[in-house]
Amino acid sequence: MRGNDVKNQPIKEVDAVILGAGFAGLYMLHQLKSKGFSTIVYETGDGVGGVWYWNRYPGARCDIESIYYNYTFSKELYEEWTWTSRFPEQEEILRYLNYVADRLKLRSNIQFNTRVKAAHFDEEQHKWLVHLNDGHQVLAKYFITGIGCLSAANVPKFQGLDQFSGKWYHTGHWPHDKVDFTGKRVGIIGTGSSGIQAIPVIAKEAKHLTVFQRTPQYTIPARNHLYDEDFIRQTKGNFENLKHAMRNSFSGTPFAYNHPSAIEDSDHQRQKVFEEAWAQGGFAFASTYKDLLTNEQSNEKAAAFIRSKIRETVQDPTVAEKLCPKYMYGTKRQVLDSDYFETYNRDNVLLVDVKESPILEITETGIQTASNHFELDIIIFATGYDGMTGPLFKIDIRGRNGVTLKDKWENGASVQTYLGLATASFPNLFMITGPESPSVLVNMPIAIEQHVEWIAQCIDYLREHDIDVMETNAEAEQAWNKHCREIANETLYVKGDSWYTGANIAGKPRSFLIYLGGFDYYTKRCQEVAQNNYEGFQLLKLKSIS
Ligand code: NA7
């Protein structure tokens, strides 16, 4: 049965509604289906893939190595699928997720082209009433969000966008048909991961590319390459060890920090360490020293090294200086690139510093900054996302007494969760990789698997024990929130302006909603909670109170 057929079925009540058909939603569905729960997934897109369905911009790639960026719950899946290169392209990850959906026969439980507008907890029925954009309503015992941390696209409110006569796109909502840049004057706003991946590719095709940069980035060469057969064979043969290493690691990858402190090494030794990591590419650089994100002096050593590489690569010293970041390394997510800085040596690429000369408006024919007008045929917004809370706040989620999640969390100013999985007054709501879980600072598929398995096991436990309502309480979430903040405040992350801290969105309250205590510790904590009969949650049997 295809997704569309499900829409015509008279589904009125299910055990669980899951939002999103990306890595999280697909595995959650598989788990609940396998345990015999009636489950439906609602997905806005017309296919599976989540973030990899939407992010089709030129050059889109994952920054985690492909052999680690997949599910590990099934040896068969791992062995059957073969990645072609070190850093997988969007198209290949999307193919992988389609393969998983087919292999596990998941499509019949997914309703595509459907947006969940609202979900309200009905205190009489102790169930979630879920409102769909087509007017249908569905009643579910469990409401589970698998909508990712970066799915609410941010298009800054520049004056005049509606009068632009050319075409404009956001990287997170890229068209399915190829955008042809041949002979076009293209402007791109934003130099985060998306912009930095897209810029070298577009520059090769467009007549001219103008990059509007607000903040430069510390980006490291990805050094992508094709995998050879021997490597793939060895990796597949090593599946159990890899799985164990990833699931018991600090970051969800089988890597550990190589050295304790950047300032304890001699200049000569540190240079050697950085050079080796630079040559290796990928996240090797971030793993060089354990204190890069906790000690400002160590951080500056890494920052200075990257600046020296930028100055070596970019031929025009004025342009090189504009490309050199001055803030603390890693407080914005470190980006991996392929020929990013080299691209500024091309004749058809111009860098515009919009901190120096801000964008005033978008005109009919281009972009007007404080000092110049740039004539453009295409504008690309690589301007990121309203991260962490943004995807949840897009939905009208109401718990007890009709209070919205947005109001409870004061629009993001006072987010409180228990383990990033649940929040008080919102019974039977589970968030996969929600705020205050390790989420985006861990290898996402591994973080997702841990959450999904915990939730599935929990729902199974509730069924086994005839428990109807599960709800965390204020004490548990306050304690978890305090723990999260204490750890985060020991790091430099909280000092940066980034989507991690919400500083990228005008007017968004500043907060840091990622658990930094380590994926391994976090997993143990979740296991303890389950083993202790879900301590921190109230478990209610309706029969006993009726
Ligand atoms: P990011 O990393 O949030 O980057 C967005 C970029 O857009 C960044 O350079 C921003 O500058 C810039 N931006 C945002 N708003 C504006 C305005 N109003 N004017 C000019 N420039 C602006 O998003 P990405 O999509 O690149 O990556 C998101 C994550 O996806 C990434 O971290 C990986 O985890 C995968 P700013 O730095 O805020 O000054």
Boltz pocket constraint, residues with backbone or C-beta under 6 A from the ligand:
constraints:
  - pocket:
      binder: B
      contacts: [[A, 150], [A, 156], [A, 171], [A, 189], [A, 190], [A, 191], [A, 192], [A, 193], [A, 194], [A, 195], [A, 212], [A, 213], [A, 214], [A, 215], [A, 333], [A, 354], [A, 382], [A, 383], [A, 384], [A, 385], [A, 497], [A, 499], [A, 503], [A, 504]]
      max_distance: 6.0
